[in-house]
């Protein structure tokens, strides 16, 4: 799995309430959720995010509630990958379940800057900051997680017979 995109950077403890504020949880429409993604943290996010962009963040990304709306909003906004120092465990599982690629790599999260162009090869565990030339190592995605993400999430993988 390979991803290339411009980086949008956030700090520690980005919780699900700022990823998608609770006032928008009355919809399950992915486009509607995307239109409000990060608005309580970053009012410019929706206007500047482009398909394929990558979020980098600090510790405990996705803390807060267990709502799947948060990774859905991120994925629907066009973000292809989230690289963080660490993720809240329920957010991590929800992200994989809905097919959002996420990876923990503290060194990359610390050293990649807002606006950098990043290339990530998660089959081999290599994250490359094209802007600076720096390279970071992370654990490659296990094959079963790759299949889930490639198929658009866990339920789609089961429906397609990829996972039984």
ZABA-943714 format. One record per residue: residue in one letter; x, y, z of N, C-alpha, C, O in turn. Coordinates in steps of 0.02 Angstrom, whole numbers, padded with zeros to 5 digits. Layout:
N
PT   r     n.xx     n.yy     n.zz    ca.xx    ca.yy    ca.zz     c.xx     c.yy     c.zz     o.xx     o.yy     o.zz
PT   A        X        Y        Z        X        Y        Z        X        Y        Z        X        Y        Z
...
***
This chain:
164
PT   r     n.xx     n.yy     n.zz    ca.xx    ca.yy    ca.zz     c.xx     c.yy     c.zz     o.xx     o.yy     o.zz
PT   X    00042   -00058    00000    00000    00000    00000    00045    00062    00000    00088    00070    00043
PT   X    00033    00104   -00049    00073    00165   -00054    00027    00226   -00054   -00027    00227   -00084
PT   X    00051    00277   -00020    00014    00340   -00014    00062    00398   -00026    00120    00396   -00005
PT   X    00039    00449   -00061    00078    00510   -00069    00030    00569   -00060   -00024    00569   -00089
PT   X    00051    00618   -00020    00009    00676   -00011    00043    00731    00028    00097    00722    00056
PT   X    00009    00788    00030    00032    00845    00069    00009    00835    00142   -00044    00807    00155
PT   X    00051    00859    00187    00038    00848    00259   -00001    00905    00289    00014    00964    00278
PT   X   -00051    00886    00329   -00086    00931    00374   -00069    00906    00444   -00080    00847    00459
PT   X   -00041    00949    00485   -00012    00927    00549   -00052    00952    00609   -00074    01010    00611
PT   X   -00061    00908    00658   -00094    00924    00720   -00052    00899    00779   -00004    00862    00770
PT   X   -00070    00920    00839   -00032    00903    00899   -00060    00842    00935   -00087    00797    00904
PT   X   -00052    00843    01001   -00073    00788    01044   -00147    00793    01060   -00178    00846    01057
PT   X   -00175    00736    01078   -00243    00730    01106   -00297    00761    01062   -00342    00794    01087
PT   X   -00293    00749    00998   -00347    00770    00952   -00404    00721    00963   -00400    00662    00944
PT   X   -00457    00745    00994   -00511    00699    01013   -00566    00696    00961   -00570    00738    00916
PT   X   -00608    00646    00968   -00661    00634    00919   -00711    00692    00917   -00744    00702    00866
PT   X   -00717    00730    00971   -00763    00787    00972   -00739    00845    00929   -00780    00884    00906
PT   X   -00674    00850    00916   -00651    00902    00870   -00643    00873    00799   -00644    00910    00751
PT   X   -00633    00808    00794   -00631    00777    00727   -00699    00785    00694   -00703    00807    00636
PT   X   -00752    00767    00730   -00820    00779    00706   -00863    00797    00767   -00881    00754    00807
PT   X   -00879    00861    00773   -00917    00884    00831   -00984    00847    00839   -01016    00829    00789
PT   X   -01004    00836    00901   -01064    00797    00917   -01127    00825    00884   -01174    00788    00871
PT   X   -01129    00890    00871   -01189    00919    00841   -01203    00893    00771   -01257    00905    00744
PT   X   -01154    00859    00741   -01163    00832    00673   -01173    00757    00673   -01173    00726    00620
PT   X   -01182    00727    00731   -01189    00654    00734   -01259    00630    00717   -01273    00570    00722
PT   X   -01303    00675    00698   -01370    00656    00678   -01373    00633    00605   -01427    00620    00579
PT   X   -01315    00628    00572   -01313    00605    00503   -01261    00549    00498   -01212    00547    00535
PT   X   -01272    00505    00450   -01221    00455    00434   -01196    00466    00363   -01158    00425    00336
PT   X   -01217    00521    00332   -01195    00538    00265   -01121    00558    00266   -01102    00606    00299
PT   X   -01081    00520    00231   -01009    00531    00233   -00988    00600    00209   -00943    00631    00237
PT   X   -01019    00624    00156   -01002    00690    00129   -01020    00745    00179   -00982    00793    00187
PT   X   -01076    00737    00212   -01096    00786    00262   -01047    00786    00321   -01028    00839    00346
PT   X   -01028    00727    00344   -00979    00723    00398   -00913    00755    00377   -00882    00792    00415
PT   X   -00891    00741    00316   -00828    00770    00291   -00830    00846    00289   -00780    00879    00300
PT   X   -00889    00873    00275   -00895    00946    00269   -00887    00982    00336   -00880    01043    00338
PT   X   -00888    00944    00391   -00879    00973    00457   -00817    00945    00493   -00806    00960    00552
PT   X   -00777    00906    00458   -00719    00875    00488   -00670    00928    00514   -00652    00974    00478
PT   X   -00649    00921    00575   -00600    00963    00609   -00621    01036    00620   -00580    01076    00641
PT   X   -00683    01053    00607   -00702    01124    00608   -00694    01157    00676   -00684    01218    00679
PT   X   -00698    01120    00731   -00689    01151    00796   -00615    01157    00816   -00599    01190    00865
PT   X   -00571    01126    00778   -00499    01130    00790   -00465    01173    00738   -00419    01210    00754
PT   X   -00487    01167    00676   -00453    01198    00619   -00506    01219    00568   -00528    01179    00527
PT   X   -00526    01282    00571   -00579    01306    00527   -00559    01306    00453   -00602    01313    00410
PT   X   -00494    01298    00439   -00471    01298    00369   -00466    01228    00340   -00456    01221    00279
PT   X   -00474    01177    00380   -00462    01109    00357   -00503    01092    00295   -00475    01071    00245
PT   X   -00568    01100    00299   -00613    01080    00244   -00596    01117    00179   -00602    01088    00125
PT   X   -00576    01179    00184   -00562    01217    00123   -00494    01202    00093   -00481    01217    00035
PT   X   -00449    01171    00131   -00382    01159    00104   -00365    01086    00095   -00316    01071    00060
PT   X   -00402    01040    00125   -00387    00969    00117   -00400    00948    00044   -00450    00968    00014
PT   X   -00355    00907    00019   -00361    00881   -00050   -00359    00805   -00047   -00331    00775   -00001
PT   X   -00389    00774   -00096   -00389    00701   -00101   -00317    00675   -00097   -00274    00697   -00135
PT   X   -00305    00627   -00052   -00239    00598   -00045   -00196    00629    00008   -00143    00603    00024
PT   X   -00217    00686    00036   -00177    00718    00089   -00167    00671    00148   -00203    00622    00156
PT   X   -00118    00687    00189   -00098    00646    00246   -00099    00689    00309   -00073    00746    00308
PT   X   -00127    00663    00362   -00124    00697    00427   -00066    00668    00466   -00058    00607    00468
PT   X   -00027    00711    00498    00020    00689    00550   -00003    00720    00615   -00030    00775    00617
PT   X    00008    00684    00670   -00015    00707    00735    00028    00679    00790    00069    00635    00780
PT   X    00016    00706    00850    00054    00685    00908    00026    00623    00941    00002    00577    00908
PT   X    00028    00623    01007    00004    00567    01047   -00072    00567    01053   -00104    00619    01053
PT   X   -00099    00506    01060   -00169    00496    01079   -00218    00523    01028   -00271    00548    01048
PT   X   -00202    00519    00964   -00248    00543    00912   -00312    00501    00914   -00309    00439    00917
PT   X   -00369    00534    00913   -00434    00500    00912   -00460    00481    00981   -00503    00438    00986
PT   X   -00433    00512    01033   -00458    00498    01100   -00529    00524    01107   -00553    00563    01065
PT   X   -00563    00504    01158   -00632    00527    01169   -00681    00470    01161   -00671    00416    01189
PT   X   -00733    00483    01123   -00786    00433    01117   -00768    00378    01068   -00717    00382    01034
PT   X   -00810    00328    01065   -00797    00271    01021   -00832    00277    00954   -00836    00229    00916
PT   X   -00856    00336    00938   -00895    00344    00876   -00854    00331    00813   -00798    00355    00807
PT   X   -00884    00293    00768   -00852    00281    00703   -00856    00342    00657   -00821    00345    00607
PT   X   -00897    00389    00675   -00905    00450    00634   -00838    00486    00624   -00827    00516    00571
PT   X   -00793    00482    00674   -00730    00519    00669   -00685    00493    00613   -00666    00533    00570
PT   X   -00668    00429    00611   -00628    00407    00554   -00665    00411    00487   -00634    00421    00435
PT   X   -00731    00403    00488   -00769    00410    00427   -00762    00482    00400   -00752    00491    00340
PT   X   -00768    00532    00443   -00762    00602    00422   -00693    00615    00393   -00687    00649    00342
PT   X   -00641    00588    00425   -00573    00598    00400   -00565    00567    00332   -00541    00600    00285
PT   X   -00585    00505    00326   -00578    00470    00261   -00619    00504    00207   -00594    00513    00151
PT   X   -00680    00522    00222   -00724    00554    00173   -00700    00623    00152   -00717    00648    00098
PT   X   -00659    00655    00195   -00633    00721    00178   -00578    00717    00124   -00561    00768    00093
PT   X   -00551    00657    00114   -00499    00648    00064   -00432    00626    00093   -00386    00609    00056
PT   X   -00427    00625    00159   -00364    00603    00191   -00354    00529    00175   -00399    00488    00183
PT   X   -00293    00513    00152   -00279    00443    00134   -00244    00405    00190   -00247    00344    00192
PT   X   -00210    00441    00235   -00169    00410    00286   -00162    00457    00345   -00156    00518    00337
PT   X   -00162    00429    00406   -00147    00467    00466   -00085    00435    00498   -00084    00375    00511
PT   X   -00035    00476    00509    00027    00455    00543    00028    00491    00610    00025    00553    00611
PT   X    00032    00454    00664    00033    00486    00730    00083    00452    00776    00106    00396    00762
PT   X    00101    00487    00830    00143    00455    00880    00107    00396    00911    00136    00343    00922
PT   X    00043    00406    00926    00001    00352    00953   -00072    00369    00940   -00091    00427    00930
PT   X   -00113    00317    00941   -00185    00324    00931   -00222    00297    00991   -00199    00250    01025
PT   X   -00280    00326    01005   -00325    00296    01053   -00345    00228    01024   -00359    00223    00964
PT   X   -00346    00177    01065   -00356    00108    01040   -00422    00100    01003   -00424    00068    00950
PT   X   -00477    00128    01028   -00541    00119    00994   -00542    00155    00928   -00571    00131    00880
PT   X   -00509    00213    00924   -00504    00249    00860   -00464    00207    00810   -00483    00202    00752
PT   X   -00410    00177    00834   -00368    00135    00790   -00410    00080    00759   -00408    00069    00698
PT   X   -00448    00045    00800   -00489   -00010    00775   -00544    00015    00730   -00557   -00015    00677
PT   X   -00577    00070    00748   -00630    00098    00705   -00602    00119    00637   -00634    00109    00586
PT   X   -00542    00148    00637   -00511    00170    00574   -00500    00110    00528   -00517    00112    00469
PT   X   -00471    00057    00554   -00461   -00003    00514   -00528   -00031    00491   -00535   -00050    00432
PT   X   -00577   -00033    00535   -00643   -00060    00518   -00675   -00023    00459   -00709   -00054    00418
PT   X   -00664    00042    00454   -00695    00080    00399   -00648    00090    00339   -00666    00121    00290
PT   X   -00586    00064    00345   -00540    00066    00289   -00497    00129    00285   -00474    00147    00231
PT   X   -00485    00162    00341   -00440    00219    00343   -00371    00195    00364   -00364    00165    00418
PT   X   -00321    00207    00323   -00252    00186    00339   -00224    00231    00394   -00226    00293    00388
PT   X   -00198    00200    00447   -00166    00237    00501   -00104    00199    00522   -00101    00138    00519
PT   X   -00054    00237    00544    00009    00205    00565    00041    00246    00620    00042    00307    00618
PT   X    00069    00211    00669    00106    00243    00723    00180    00247    00704    00211    00196    00689
PT   X    00206    00307    00705    00277    00318    00691    00297    00383    00725    00295    00436    00693
PT   X    00317    00380    00789    00333    00441    00826    00386    00485    00792    00379    00547    00791
PT   X    00437    00455    00765    00490    00494    00733    00464    00534    00674    00481    00592    00665
PT   X    00423    00502    00633    00393    00537    00575    00347    00592    00599    00349    00648    00573
PT   X    00305    00577    00648    00258    00626    00674    00294    00688    00701    00269    00744    00694
PT   X    00351    00678    00733    00390    00733    00760    00425    00774    00707    00431    00835    00713
PT   X    00449    00742    00654    00495    00775    00608    00465    00796    00541    00498    00832    00503
PT   X    00405    00775    00526    00372    00797    00465    00334    00861    00480    00299    00865    00531
PT   X    00340    00909    00436    00308    00975    00448    00246    00985    00405    00236    00952    00354
PT   X    00204    01029    00429    00145    01051    00391    00166    01070    00320    00214    01108    00312
PT   X    00131    01045    00270    00144    01063    00201    00195    01019    00166    00202    01023    00105
PT   X    00233    00979    00204    00281    00934    00171    00243    00883    00128    00185    00868    00141
PT   X    00277    00859    00077    00250    00805    00036    00280    00740    00062    00341    00733    00068
PT   X    00237    00692    00077    00258    00629    00107    00236    00572    00063    00182    00572    00034
PT   X    00280    00522    00060    00265    00460    00024    00272    00404    00076    00323    00399    00109
PT   X    00221    00363    00081    00223    00307    00129    00213    00242    00093    00164    00233    00055
PT   X    00258    00196    00104    00253    00128    00077    00242    00083    00137    00290    00062    00170
PT   X    00179    00067    00150    00163    00030    00211    00171   -00045    00202    00168   -00082    00251
PT   X    00183   -00068    00140    00200   -00138    00130    00270   -00152    00159    00283   -00206    00185
PT   X    00313   -00102    00154    00382   -00109    00176    00399   -00069    00238    00455   -00072    00263
PT   X    00351   -00030    00264    00362    00008    00325    00408    00068    00316    00447    00084    00361
PT   X    00404    00101    00259    00447    00159    00246    00403    00221    00235    00357    00221    00195
PT   X    00420    00273    00272    00387    00339    00264    00442    00386    00243    00493    00393    00277
PT   X    00433    00419    00187    00483    00464    00159    00455    00534    00154    00403    00545    00122
PT   X    00489    00582    00185    00471    00652    00178    00507    00677    00115    00567    00690    00116
PT   X    00470    00683    00061    00498    00703   -00004    00527    00774    00001    00577    00789   -00030
PT   X    00495    00816    00040    00517    00886    00047    00586    00891    00078    00628    00930    00055
PT   X    00599    00852    00130    00663    00857    00165    00713    00802    00148    00772    00807    00162
PT   X    00688    00748    00118    00731    00692    00102    00739    00642    00159    00774    00592    00152
PT   X    00708    00655    00216    00715    00610    00274    00671    00548    00264    00618    00550    00233
PT   X    00695    00493    00293    00659    00430    00289    00649    00402    00359    00693    00407    00402
PT   X    00590    00373    00370    00572    00346    00436    00548    00275    00427    00519    00258    00375
PT   X    00560    00234    00476    00539    00163    00475    00482    00151    00524    00480    00179    00579
PT   X    00436    00110    00502    00381    00089    00545    00366    00016    00529    00394   -00012    00482
PT   X    00323   -00014    00568    00304   -00083    00555    00262   -00085    00491    00215   -00046    00484
PT   X    00277   -00130    00445    00234   -00138    00386    00165   -00160    00407    00157   -00193    00459
PT   X    00115   -00143    00368    00047   -00166    00381    00044   -00242    00371    00070   -00267    00321
PT   X    00014   -00278    00417    00003   -00349    00406   -00043   -00358    00344   -00084   -00314    00329
PT   X   -00035   -00413    00310   -00073   -00425    00249   -00149   -00420    00259   -00184   -00393    00217
PT   X   -00174   -00447    00315   -00246   -00446    00326   -00272   -00374    00335   -00328   -00359    00315
PT   X   -00233   -00330    00365   -00253   -00260    00372   -00250   -00225    00304   -00293   -00185    00288
PT   X   -00199   -00241    00265   -00195   -00214    00197   -00259   -00231    00158   -00287   -00189    00123
PT   X   -00280   -00294    00164   -00340   -00316    00127   -00402   -00278    00150   -00444   -00259    00109
PT   X   -00408   -00268    00216   -00466   -00231    00242   -00467   -00160    00214   -00519   -00136    00191
PT   X   -00410   -00126    00216   -00406   -00057    00192   -00418   -00053    00117   -00455   -00011    00093
PT   X   -00386   -00098    00080   -00394   -00098    00007   -00466   -00110   -00014   -00487   -00085   -00066
PT   X   -00503   -00148    00026   -00573   -00163    00010   -00622   -00112    00038   -00683   -00120    00030
PT   X   -00597   -00060    00070   -00641   -00007    00095   -00669   -00018    00164   -00716    00016    00184
PT   X   -00641   -00065    00200   -00662   -00077    00269   -00678   -00150    00282   -00679   -00191    00236
PT   X   -00691   -00165    00345   -00703   -00233    00367   -00767   -00262    00337   -00765   -00317    00310
PT   X   -00821   -00226    00340   -00885   -00252    00315   -00882   -00264    00240   -00909   -00314    00215
PT   X   -00850   -00219    00204   -00843   -00228    00131   -00798   -00288    00116   -00810   -00323    00067
PT   X   -00747   -00299    00157   -00702   -00356    00148   -00740   -00422    00159   -00730   -00471    00122
PT   X   -00783   -00424    00209   -00824   -00484    00221   -00872   -00493    00163   -00880   -00549    00138
PT   X   -00905   -00440    00142   -00953   -00443    00087   -00920   -00469    00023   -00950   -00507   -00015
PT   X   -00857   -00447    00011   -00821   -00467   -00049   -00789   -00536   -00042   -00758   -00560   -00089
PT   X   -00795   -00568    00016   -00767   -00634    00027   -00692   -00634    00039   -00660   -00687    00038
PT   X   -00662   -00574    00051   -00591   -00569    00063   -00575   -00597    00132   -00524   -00630    00142
PT   X   -00619   -00584    00180   -00612   -00607    00248   -00674   -00648    00264   -00730   -00627    00252
PT   X   -00662   -00707    00291   -00720   -00752    00306   -00725   -00763    00380   -00770   -00799    00403
***
